[in-house]
Amino acid sequence: MPSPLRLLIVEDRPDDAELLLLELKRAGYEPTWMRAETPEEFIAGLGEQPDIVLCDYSLPSMTAPDALRMLQELQIDIPLIVVSGVMDEDTCVNSLRQGATDYLLKDRLVRLAPAIEHALAGRRLATQARTIEQERRETAEILRGVVDHAPAAICVRDATGRTLLTNAEFDRLRPTGGTGRPISHDRRKLTSVEQACLDGADKVEGEETWAVDGEDRTYLVVRYPVVDGTGRRFAIGAIYVDISRQKQVEEELRELDRLKGEFVATVSHELRTPLTSITGYAEMLLAGDADEVHRRMIQVIDRNSRRLLTLVEDLLTLSRVDSGIAARMDEEVDVAELVAQAEGVLGPAMESQGVALEVQVAPGLPCLLGNRSQLERVLLNLISNAVKFSSAGGTVTVTASIPDPARPTVEISVSDTGIGIPVEEQDQLFTRFFRTEQARLQAIQGTGLGLAVVRQIVEGHQGTIGVKSAADEGATFTVSLPALRPAALLRQ
């Protein structure tokens, strides 16, 4: 299939122009062309955007050098091939120097098609080169704008420590050493972190102190290698993000947490003493000869004071964990004894609510190492929750086992046949003060702190807790705790 070609022929002899066209058609081109003899016609022909110009060296009103000069003045990039009947070596060389792509003699037109192919290929390459260069310049300007206007400080140094690039934000910085004296930006010796990036590290993060306007500020510094096309690491980039405000806020939050913990602990201690007294006297009154009306009143006092006492204990536990107060964690705890103690404490409440308790503890379980009272609280909270959310006639099952003999981990599960927990609410179960929708609708008593306390204690023992449940299908809470050694060894 013929190749289309838009052609401008600068020739004063129509017959010679026809010869050029015949040669192009023979070579497989399908030319669309126009002929020009004067500078005005030549400029008009350029407006048609030809692919190539074939120009006789000398015409009555213009020459090939004139045409080349006009192309340069108009800044038009169209290949021009000089075609002439007679050309000496000086004329050819002069034409090439002035910008001609090639030159041909009219009696050797067999070279015309290859010369055009070469000229068009050269134009395509030149266009691609200009496009690539333009894109490179634009990309460089974009990157320069990003670097110059970035809120973070940026610096790039080569393998000798010479600074290659900085932005205005970096130029404001003055690093402070151990003595607080400024360190020069132009130091040539690489730091150990920079050398690590050259030696193979992909990214290194750390914190550094820099002086800005006379004030020491903390920066998160990310250093990374700069790699060329061959994979050679030739420089180290560094990005400095000011985290001084963040550090200040973190310190303020830690102080607020400490004050909050102290306040909660103080209030809880102050509340626990009178509440213990109230529950004690209520027990004494219940053991006396009170009539039925007064007994119901005393039972209300006893029940609500115990609820408050439980809330106080939960707040105290969370306060201790949040404040980082170290609890004794070196006690060896027998799992079977732990379950038996919980059963003894909660048995009467379960009997009064008509909820059955089933216990399945595998024999010879390893001991747990930790805080006995905290682990007992975990079990009491889980079982009391199971009882609270179960109806009369329901069953609470406590199991303890080693699911994988190869791993020294004890699993304690508490299952119930109660109202269950919708899947969409399970992610919030261990959030402080969270209560399920069903608990609120059915007015089931609780503060929403119990499971938060359980999670804090379990994680403090390097364990995990999970839940499996669905609405109206009961719930199973499983605690996994690292084991110490077989319980049989504890009793020896």
C-alpha positions in Angstrom: 0.0 0.0 0.0 1.5 3.4 -1.0 2.8 5.6 1.8 1.2 9.1 1.9 3.6 12.0 1.7 2.8 15.7 1.9 5.4 17.4 -0.3 6.4 21.0 -1.1 8.5 21.2 -4.3 10.5 24.5 -4.8 11.2 24.3 -8.5 10.7 26.7 -11.5 10.6 23.9 -14.1 7.4 21.9 -14.0 9.0 19.0 -16.0 11.7 18.6 -13.3 8.9 18.6 -10.6 7.1 15.8 -12.5 10.3 13.7 -12.6 10.6 14.0 -8.8 7.0 12.9 -8.4 7.4 9.9 -10.8 10.4 8.8 -8.9 8.5 9.0 -5.5 5.6 7.1 -6.9 7.9 4.4 -8.3 9.5 4.1 -4.8 6.0 3.5 -3.2 4.9 6.9 -2.1 1.6 8.6 -2.7 2.5 12.3 -2.7 0.2 15.2 -2.1 2.1 18.2 -3.3 2.3 21.7 -4.4 5.0 23.7 -6.3 6.5 27.1 -5.4 8.8 29.4 -7.3 8.9 32.5 -5.2 9.5 33.3 -1.5 5.8 34.2 -1.1 4.7 30.9 -2.6 7.3 29.1 -0.5 5.9 30.6 2.7 2.4 29.9 1.6 3.3 26.2 1.0 4.8 25.9 4.4 1.4 26.8 5.8 0.1 23.5 4.5 2.5 21.7 6.8 4.4 19.5 4.3 6.4 16.5 5.5 9.4 17.5 3.5 10.7 20.2 1.1 12.5 19.4 -2.1 14.3 22.6 -3.2 16.2 23.4 -6.4 19.5 25.1 -5.4 18.9 28.1 -7.7 15.7 29.7 -8.9 15.2 33.0 -10.6 13.7 34.6 -7.5 15.3 32.6 -4.6 17.9 30.0 -3.8 18.1 26.9 -1.5 20.1 29.0 1.1 17.3 31.5 1.0 14.7 28.8 1.8 16.9 27.4 4.6 17.2 30.9 6.1 13.4 31.5 6.0 12.8 28.1 7.7 15.2 29.2 10.5 13.6 32.6 10.8 10.1 31.1 11.0 11.4 28.4 13.4 9.8 25.7 11.3 11.2 22.3 11.7 10.7 20.7 8.2 13.5 18.7 6.5 14.7 20.3 3.3 16.6 18.3 0.6 18.5 20.3 -2.0 18.0 19.0 -5.6 20.1 20.6 -8.4 21.2 19.8 -11.9 24.8 20.9 -11.2 26.4 21.1 -7.7 30.1 21.3 -6.8 31.5 20.1 -3.5 31.6 23.5 -1.9 28.0 24.1 -2.7 26.9 20.8 -1.2 29.0 21.4 2.0 27.6 24.9 2.3 24.0 23.6 2.0 24.5 21.1 4.7 26.1 23.7 7.0 23.1 25.9 6.5 20.7 23.2 7.6 19.9 21.1 4.6 19.1 17.4 5.4 20.7 16.1 2.2 21.5 17.1 -1.4 20.9 15.3 -4.7 21.7 15.7 -8.4 18.7 15.5 -10.7 20.4 12.9 -12.8 20.7 10.6 -9.8 17.2 10.5 -8.4 17.6 6.9 -7.5 18.7 8.3 -4.1 15.6 10.4 -3.6 13.4 7.8 -1.8 16.2 6.7 0.7 17.1 10.4 1.3 13.4 11.2 2.1 13.1 8.1 4.4 16.3 9.2 6.2 15.1 12.8 6.5 11.7 11.7 7.9 13.3 9.3 10.4 15.6 12.0 11.5 12.7 14.4 12.0 10.8 11.8 14.0 13.9 11.2 16.2 14.4 15.0 16.7 10.7 15.4 17.6 10.9 12.6 20.1 14.1 14.1 21.5 12.5 17.5 21.9 9.4 16.0 23.5 11.5 14.0 26.0 13.6 17.0 26.8 10.5 19.1 27.3 9.0 16.5 29.6 12.3 16.3 31.5 12.4 20.0 32.0 8.7 20.1 33.1 9.3 17.1 35.5 12.3 18.9 36.9 10.3 22.0 37.4 7.5 20.1 39.1 9.9 18.4 41.4 11.7 21.6 42.1 8.4 23.3 43.0 7.5 20.3 45.3 10.9 20.5 47.0 11.0 24.2 47.4 7.4 24.5 48.7 7.3 21.4 50.8 6.6 22.0 54.5 9.2 19.4 55.3 12.9 20.1 55.2 14.7 18.3 52.4 18.4 17.7 51.7 20.4 15.5 49.3 24.1 14.8 49.8 26.5 12.7 47.6 28.8 9.9 48.7 31.5 12.4 49.7 29.2 14.4 51.9 28.8 17.3 49.4 25.4 18.9 49.5 23.6 18.5 46.1 20.2 19.9 46.9 18.4 21.7 49.8 15.1 23.5 50.1 14.3 26.7 51.9 12.9 24.9 54.9 16.1 22.9 55.3 18.2 26.1 55.1 16.4 27.4 58.2 17.7 24.5 60.2 20.9 24.4 62.4 21.6 20.9 63.8 22.7 21.0 67.5 25.2 18.5 68.8 25.7 17.3 72.3 27.0 20.7 73.4 24.3 22.6 71.6 26.7 24.2 69.2 25.6 24.5 65.6 27.0 22.0 63.1 27.8 23.2 59.6 25.5 22.0 56.8 28.6 21.7 54.6 30.4 19.0 56.7 31.7 16.5 54.3 32.0 13.4 56.5 29.0 11.1 56.2 27.1 10.0 59.4 26.8 6.3 60.2 23.1 6.4 59.1 24.0 8.0 55.8 26.7 5.5 55.2 24.2 2.7 56.0 21.9 4.0 53.2 24.9 3.9 50.7 25.8 0.4 51.9 22.4 -1.2 51.4 19.7 0.1 53.8 16.5 1.0 51.9 15.3 3.5 54.5 16.4 4.6 58.0 14.2 6.6 60.4 15.2 8.4 63.5 14.7 11.6 65.6 17.1 14.5 65.7 17.2 17.8 67.4 17.8 21.0 65.3 17.8 24.6 66.2 15.3 26.9 64.4 15.3 30.6 65.1 17.2 29.9 68.3 14.8 27.2 69.5 15.6 23.5 69.7 13.0 21.4 67.8 12.5 17.7 67.4 12.4 16.3 63.8 11.5 12.9 62.5 14.2 12.2 59.9 13.8 9.7 57.0 17.0 9.0 55.1 17.0 7.0 51.9 19.4 6.1 49.1 19.3 7.9 45.7 19.9 5.4 42.9 20.9 6.0 39.3 19.7 4.0 36.2 22.4 1.3 36.8 21.4 0.7 40.4 24.4 2.6 41.8 23.7 4.4 45.1 25.3 7.8 44.5 23.6 10.0 47.1 21.5 10.1 50.3 18.2 12.0 50.5 16.9 13.2 53.9 13.4 14.4 54.8 12.9 16.3 58.1 9.4 16.5 59.5 8.9 18.8 62.5 7.3 16.7 65.3 8.0 19.1 68.2 4.3 19.9 68.6 3.4 16.2 68.5 6.0 15.4 71.1 4.7 18.3 73.3 1.1 17.0 72.9 2.1 13.5 73.8 3.8 14.7 76.9 0.8 16.8 77.9 -1.5 13.8 77.3 0.8 11.6 79.5 0.6 14.2 82.2 -3.2 14.4 81.9 -3.5 10.6 82.0 -1.3 10.6 85.2 -3.5 13.2 86.8 -6.7 11.4 85.7 -5.3 8.1 87.1 -4.4 9.8 90.4 -7.9 11.4 90.6 -9.7 8.1 89.8 -7.6 6.2 92.3 -8.1 8.7 95.1 -11.9 8.9 94.5 -12.2 5.2 94.2 -10.3 4.6 97.5 -12.4 7.2 99.2 -15.6 5.5 97.9 -14.5 1.9 98.7 -14.3 2.5 102.5 -17.9 3.7 103.1 -19.3 1.2 100.5 -17.6 -1.7 102.3 -19.1 -0.4 105.5 -22.6 -0.2 104.0 -22.4 -3.7 102.6 -21.1 -5.0 105.9 -23.9 -3.5 107.9 -26.5 -4.6 105.3 -25.3 -8.2 105.7 -25.6 -7.9 109.5 -29.2 -6.5 109.2 -30.1 -9.3 106.8 -28.9 -11.8 109.3 -31.1 -10.3 112.0 -34.8 -10.4 112.7 -36.0 -7.8 110.3 -39.6 -8.1 109.0 -40.3 -8.8 105.3 -40.7 -5.1 104.3 -37.5 -4.0 106.0 -35.7 -7.1 104.6 -36.6 -6.0 101.0 -35.3 -2.5 101.7 -32.1 -3.8 103.1 -31.7 -6.1 100.1 -32.0 -3.1 97.8 -29.3 -1.3 99.8 -27.0 -4.3 99.7 -27.5 -5.0 96.0 -26.8 -1.4 94.9 -23.9 -0.9 97.3 -22.3 -4.1 95.8 -22.9 -2.7 92.3 -21.1 0.5 93.3 -18.3 -1.5 94.9 -17.8 -3.5 91.7 -17.7 -0.2 89.7 -15.1 1.2 92.1 -13.0 -2.0 91.8 -13.1 -1.8 88.0 -12.1 1.8 88.1 -9.2 1.1 90.4 -8.0 -1.8 88.2 -8.1 0.3 85.1 -6.3 3.2 87.0 -3.5 0.9 88.1 -3.0 -0.5 84.5 -3.1 3.0 82.9 -0.7 4.5 85.4 1.8 1.7 84.8 1.9 0.7 88.5 3.6 -2.7 88.5 1.4 -5.4 90.0 3.0 -8.6 91.3 3.2 -10.9 88.3 5.3 -13.8 89.8 2.5 -15.9 91.4 2.0 -19.4 90.2 -1.7 -19.8 89.6 -3.4 -23.2 89.4 -6.2 -23.0 86.8 -8.4 -25.6 88.4 -8.3 -23.7 91.7 -9.0 -20.4 89.9 -12.1 -21.9 88.4 -13.2 -23.4 91.7 -12.9 -20.1 93.5 -15.0 -18.3 90.9 -17.6 -21.1 91.1 -17.7 -20.7 94.9 -18.2 -16.9 94.7 -20.8 -16.8 91.9 -22.7 -20.1 92.7 -25.4 -18.5 94.9 -26.1 -15.8 92.4 -26.4 -18.4 89.6 -28.7 -20.5 91.7 -31.0 -17.5 92.5 -31.3 -16.7 88.8 -31.9 -20.4 87.8 -28.8 -20.6 85.6 -26.8 -23.8 85.7 -23.0 -23.9 85.7 -21.0 -26.6 84.0 -17.2 -26.9 84.6 -14.8 -28.8 82.3 -11.2 -28.5 83.4 -8.7 -30.8 81.8 -6.6 -32.7 84.3 -2.9 -31.8 84.8 -3.1 -28.3 83.3 0.1 -26.2 83.5 0.1 -23.3 86.0 -0.2 -19.7 84.9 2.4 -17.1 86.0 1.0 -13.7 86.9 -1.2 -11.9 89.4 -3.7 -14.3 91.1 -6.2 -11.6 92.1 -6.2 -10.1 88.6 -6.7 -13.5 86.9 -9.5 -14.3 89.4 -11.1 -11.0 88.4 -11.0 -12.0 84.7 -12.8 -15.2 85.4 -15.4 -13.6 87.7 -16.1 -10.8 85.2 -16.6 -13.3 82.3 -18.8 -15.7 84.3 -20.9 -12.9 85.9 -21.5 -11.4 82.5 -22.5 -14.8 81.1 -25.0 -15.2 84.0 -26.3 -11.7 83.6 -27.1 -12.1 80.0 -28.7 -15.6 80.4 -32.3 -16.3 81.2 -33.6 -18.7 83.8 -33.0 -22.3 82.7 -29.9 -21.3 80.8 -26.4 -22.8 81.1 -23.0 -21.3 81.6 -20.1 -23.5 80.6 -16.5 -22.9 81.8 -13.7 -25.0 80.1 -10.0 -25.0 80.5 -7.6 -26.9 78.3 -4.4 -26.9 76.2 -5.5 -26.8 72.6 -2.1 -27.5 71.2 0.4 -29.6 73.2 3.3 -28.2 71.2 2.5 -24.7 72.5 2.5 -23.9 76.3 -0.8 -22.0 76.2 -3.8 -22.5 78.4 -7.3 -21.6 76.9 -10.1 -20.7 79.3 -13.5 -20.3 77.7 -16.8 -19.1 79.2 -19.9 -19.9 77.1 -23.5 -19.0 77.7 -26.9 -19.7 76.2 -28.0 -16.0 76.5 -29.1 -13.3 74.2 -25.8 -13.2 72.3 -24.0 -10.2 70.7 -24.7 -9.0 67.1 -21.6 -9.2 64.9 -21.6 -5.5 64.1 -21.2 -4.7 67.8 -18.4 -7.1 68.6 -15.6 -4.8 67.6 -16.6 -2.4 70.4 -17.1 -5.0 73.1 -13.8 -4.2 74.9 -14.2 -0.4 74.7 -14.7 1.3 78.0 -18.3 2.1 78.9 -19.6 0.3 75.8 -22.9 -1.5 76.3 -24.8 -3.5 73.7 -28.1 -2.3 72.3 -29.9 -5.4 73.8 -28.4 -4.7 77.2 -29.8 -1.2 77.1 -33.2 -2.2 75.8 -33.6 -5.0 78.4 -32.3 -2.7 81.2 -29.6 -5.2 82.1 -27.4 -3.6 84.8 -23.8 -2.8 84.0 -21.3 0.0 83.5 -19.5 -1.3 80.4 -16.2 -1.5 82.2 -16.0 -5.2 82.9 -14.7 -6.4 79.5 -12.3 -3.5 79.2 -10.8 -4.5 82.6 -10.6 -8.1 81.4 -8.8 -7.2 78.2 -6.3 -5.0 80.1 -5.5 -7.7 82.5 -5.2 -10.4 79.9 -2.9 -8.3 77.7 -0.9 -7.4 80.8 -0.3 -11.2 81.1 0.9 -11.4 77.5 -2.4 -13.2 76.6 -5.2 -12.6 74.1 -9.0 -12.6 74.4 -11.6 -13.2 71.7 -15.3 -13.7 71.3 -17.6 -15.7 69.1 -21.3 -14.9 69.1 -24.4 -13.9 67.2 -27.7 -12.4 68.1 -29.9 -14.8 70.1 -27.2 -17.5 69.9 -25.3 -17.1 73.1 -21.6 -16.0 73.4 -18.2 -17.6 74.0 -15.3 -15.6 75.3 -11.9 -17.4 75.1 -8.8 -16.3 77.0 -5.4 -17.6 75.9 -2.6 -17.3 78.5 1.0 -18.5 78.4 1.5 -21.4 80.8 4.3 -21.9 83.3 4.5 -25.6 84.1 2.2 -28.6 85.0 0.0 -28.1 88.0 1.2 -31.4 89.4 4.6 -29.9 90.0 3.1 -27.0 91.9 1.6 -29.4 94.5 4.8 -31.3 95.0 
